[in-house]
Amino acid sequence: MRRVAASRVFINEKEFHNNYVVELFEHLVMNHYPLTNELPMTEWLGGTIIIRGKEAYHTQEVLSPAELSTYDSCGDGHIQRL
């Protein structure tokens, strides 16, 4: 199990949370919840995590909902699969 946290996590294009944790198992999202206190073995990534289906992606940029709808950097390496 890998636990990562970011400044912003998008669950979908309309739902996002600040300071959120995503738990992954072999690149699949198992759980997500607010970061309310320091958790052991949590990797702080900062930026934005985008959850699409059961997969999660990360970018160093902190995106707003408006930016997410037009964000297309998959081709130039600014977004990576977790």
N, C-alpha and C positions, 0 to 999 in steps of 0.2 A: 504494500500500500504506500502510495506517495501522497503527501499532503502539501499543497501549495496554496499561497495566498497572494492576492493582488489588491491594488487600490480600487479597482472596479471590476466587477464580474457581470457579464451580460448572460442572462438565462435565455432570453430571446430578444428580438429587436425592441420590444416595449418594456421588458422587465430587466432592471439592473440593480445592483447593490454595491455599496462602497465598503471597502475593507472586508472582503469575503474570502472564505476558505473553500477549496475544491479538493476532494479526495479522489484519487485515481488508482485504478488497478489495471496494470498492463495497458495503459493509454485510454482506458474507458472510465468515464465519470461514474463514480459510485454514490457520491453524496456531495452536497454543498450547503454551507451554513455561514452565519455571521462570525467574524473574528472579534470576539468580545474580550479576550485576554490572550496573553502569550501562550501558545501551544507548543509542547515539545515536538521535535522532529518535523517542524513546519518550515518549508522553504518559501521565503518572501521573494516574490518575483517583481512586485510593483507593476506598473502599467495596467493593462487590461487583459482579462481572460474572457474569451468568447466560447460559450458552450453551444455546440450544434449537435443535436441528437445526443449520442452517448460519447462524443469526442469533445476535447477542449483544445483551444488554440490560444496562443499568447502573443502579445505585442508590447513593446516597451512604452508605447504611447498610451496616455489615459484618454480614451475616447468618450465623446458625448453620444447620446442616442442619435442625434442628427448626423454626426460623423460616421457612426456605425453603418447607417443605411447607405452611405456612399463610399465606405471604406473598401478598397480593393487593392491590397498590397500583397496578395498571395504570390503573385508572380515575381516580385522583386525582393523577396526574402525578409521582409519586415515582420512577417507573422509566421509563427512556428507551431507545429502540433506538439502538444504535451504528451 
